[in-house]
Amino acid sequence: EESMACIKRLKERGFVGSICTPHVWTNLYPQNIPQHIQAHTAKLQQELADRSIEYQLWSGGEVRLFEGAIEWFDNHGVPTLANSRCVLTDYWNLKWPKWAKRIYEWLLEEGYQPILAHPERMPCAGEMGEALAELLAMGIWLQGNSNCMTGEEGHTADHMVRGLLQKQQYKFIALDIHRLETLETRLEGLDLIEMEFGSQTLDHLTTYAPRELILS
């Protein structure tokens, strides 16, 4: 029911579909492997059909980087966005790890396109200057979190998200909803992007780029 409420609100805002990106985090959600995520997404899509709600869902995942990720990928498969070659990743610690580079190199070597989610709100965001430049040089894409525009994610995220938008270093901006009660501020974040950077920027990062780079 919470998912239905989220989708109803998204449809009111003009959205026509969403990529579902539950945390792929071995310690906390060991059941979130690609085949289970795909099954849950298909079940929710059927529920929408049963209720005559037109809204497209695609399966995905947000992979929490850890040192044994390559072995995990070998065992369980790589959770990609909407059956593309794009792989959404994140990290949550105070210092960016040296071993992360090898994981990204492996993904690139295997023909995947890694994406780093919300670099502006990671605990190590304020220390990411050199590491972020290295990731961009490697060809890693960045995805921003709209909630960081509102100030609710803190000063560093508030400042950094605007800097990355100004430099046009994001490939996408995502809502990263989590739950119904967080949705409105994330929609407000989209409004702020439109206000500060223009509707063309917002449309590109939320509509045209996802369709071209992930769904095509």
C-alpha positions in Angstrom: 0.0 0.0 0.0 2.9 2.4 0.7 4.3 1.7 -2.8 0.9 2.4 -4.3 0.7 5.7 -2.4 4.2 6.6 -3.7 3.2 5.8 -7.2 0.0 7.8 -7.0 1.9 10.8 -5.9 4.6 10.3 -8.6 1.9 10.1 -11.2 0.4 13.3 -10.0 3.8 15.0 -10.6 3.9 13.6 -14.1 6.2 10.6 -13.6 5.5 7.6 -15.9 7.8 5.1 -14.4 10.5 4.3 -11.9 13.6 2.1 -11.6 13.4 0.2 -8.3 16.7 0.4 -6.5 16.6 -1.4 -3.1 19.8 -1.6 -1.2 22.0 -4.5 -2.2 23.8 -4.7 1.1 25.1 -8.1 2.2 25.2 -7.4 5.9 21.8 -5.8 6.3 19.7 -7.2 3.3 21.3 -10.6 2.3 18.1 -11.6 0.5 18.4 -8.7 -2.0 20.0 -10.6 -4.9 19.2 -9.8 -8.5 16.7 -12.6 -9.0 14.7 -11.7 -5.9 14.6 -8.0 -6.8 13.3 -8.9 -10.2 10.6 -11.1 -8.8 9.5 -8.5 -6.3 9.4 -5.8 -9.0 7.4 -8.1 -11.3 4.9 -8.7 -8.4 4.4 -5.0 -7.8 4.0 -4.4 -11.5 1.3 -7.1 -11.6 -0.4 -5.4 -8.6 -0.5 -2.2 -10.6 -2.0 -4.0 -13.6 -4.6 -5.6 -11.3 -5.6 -2.1 -10.1 -5.6 -0.7 -13.6 -2.8 1.8 -12.8 -0.6 2.7 -15.7 3.0 3.0 -14.4 6.1 1.3 -15.6 8.5 -0.3 -13.1 12.0 -1.7 -13.8 14.2 -3.7 -11.4 17.6 -2.5 -10.3 19.5 -2.1 -7.1 21.9 0.1 -5.2 25.0 -1.9 -4.4 26.7 -1.0 -1.2 30.4 -1.3 -2.0 32.4 -3.7 0.2 35.8 -5.4 -0.3 34.4 -8.7 -1.4 32.0 -7.3 -3.9 33.6 -8.9 -7.0 33.2 -12.4 -5.5 29.6 -11.5 -4.6 29.0 -10.5 -8.2 30.5 -13.8 -9.4 28.2 -15.7 -7.0 24.9 -13.8 -7.4 25.1 -11.8 -10.6 25.4 -8.0 -11.1 22.1 -6.1 -10.3 21.8 -3.7 -13.2 19.3 -0.9 -13.8 16.4 -1.9 -16.1 18.3 -4.8 -17.7 20.9 -2.3 -19.0 24.7 -2.5 -18.3 24.4 0.3 -15.7 25.2 -0.6 -12.1 24.3 1.8 -9.3 26.7 1.7 -6.4 27.1 3.6 -3.1 29.4 3.7 -0.2 28.8 4.7 3.5 31.9 5.3 5.6 34.1 8.2 6.7 37.0 7.4 4.3 36.9 6.5 0.7 38.5 3.0 0.4 41.5 2.3 -2.0 39.9 -1.1 -2.9 36.9 0.6 -4.5 39.0 1.4 -7.6 39.5 -2.3 -8.3 35.8 -3.0 -8.1 35.0 -0.3 -10.6 37.9 -1.5 -12.8 36.4 -5.0 -12.7 32.9 -3.7 -13.6 34.3 -1.7 -16.5 36.4 -4.6 -17.7 33.2 -6.8 -17.7 31.4 -4.3 -19.8 29.3 -2.6 -17.1 28.8 1.1 -16.6 29.3 1.9 -12.9 27.3 4.8 -11.4 28.1 6.3 -8.0 25.0 7.4 -6.2 24.8 10.6 -4.2 28.5 11.3 -3.8 27.4 14.6 -2.2 25.8 13.0 0.8 28.3 10.2 1.6 30.0 10.5 5.1 33.3 11.0 3.2 31.9 13.6 0.8 33.9 16.5 2.1 37.1 14.5 1.5 36.2 13.2 -2.0 37.9 15.9 -4.2 40.8 13.9 -5.5 39.0 10.5 -5.4 36.0 11.9 -7.2 38.2 13.4 -9.9 39.8 10.0 -10.4 36.5 8.2 -10.6 35.3 10.7 -13.3 38.5 10.2 -15.2 37.9 6.4 -15.1 34.5 7.0 -16.7 32.3 6.4 -13.6 29.0 8.3 -13.8 27.5 10.3 -10.9 23.9 10.3 -9.8 22.7 13.1 -7.5 20.0 12.9 -4.8 17.3 15.6 -5.1 16.8 15.8 -1.3 20.3 17.3 -1.0 19.0 20.5 -2.6 16.7 21.2 0.4 19.4 21.4 3.1 18.0 18.4 4.9 21.1 16.3 4.2 23.4 18.9 5.7 25.7 21.7 4.6 28.3 19.6 2.8 25.6 17.9 0.7 23.8 21.2 0.1 27.0 22.9 -1.2 28.4 19.9 -3.1 25.2 19.0 -5.0 25.0 22.6 -6.4 28.7 22.5 -7.3 28.3 19.3 -9.2 25.2 20.5 -11.0 27.0 23.7 -11.9 29.9 21.7 -13.4 27.4 19.4 -15.2 29.1 16.4 -13.6 25.9 14.4 -12.9 24.5 12.0 -15.4 21.2 11.7 -13.5 19.3 13.1 -10.5 17.2 10.6 -8.6 14.5 10.9 -5.9 16.0 8.0 -3.9 12.6 7.9 -2.1 13.0 5.1 0.5 9.5 5.7 1.9 6.4 7.8 1.5 7.1 10.3 4.2 10.3 11.4 2.6 8.8 11.9 -0.9 7.6 15.5 -0.6 11.0 17.0 0.3 12.6 15.1 -2.5 10.0 16.5 -4.9 10.8 20.0 -3.5 14.4 19.3 -4.3 13.4 18.9 -8.0 11.6 22.2 -7.8 14.7 23.8 -6.5 16.8 22.4 -9.3 14.4 23.8 -11.8 14.4 27.2 -10.1 18.2 27.4 -9.8 19.4 25.6 -12.9 16.4 25.7 -15.3 13.8 23.3 -16.5 16.0 22.1 -19.3 18.6 20.9 -16.8 15.9 19.2 -14.7 14.3 17.5 -17.7 17.6 16.3 -19.0 18.7 14.7 -15.7 15.4 13.1 -14.8 13.8 12.3 -18.1 16.0 12.4 -21.2 19.3 11.1 -19.9 17.7 8.1 -18.1 15.8 7.2 -21.3 18.8 7.6 -23.5 21.5 6.1 -21.3 19.6 3.4 -19.4 16.4 2.5 -21.1 17.4 2.7 -24.8 
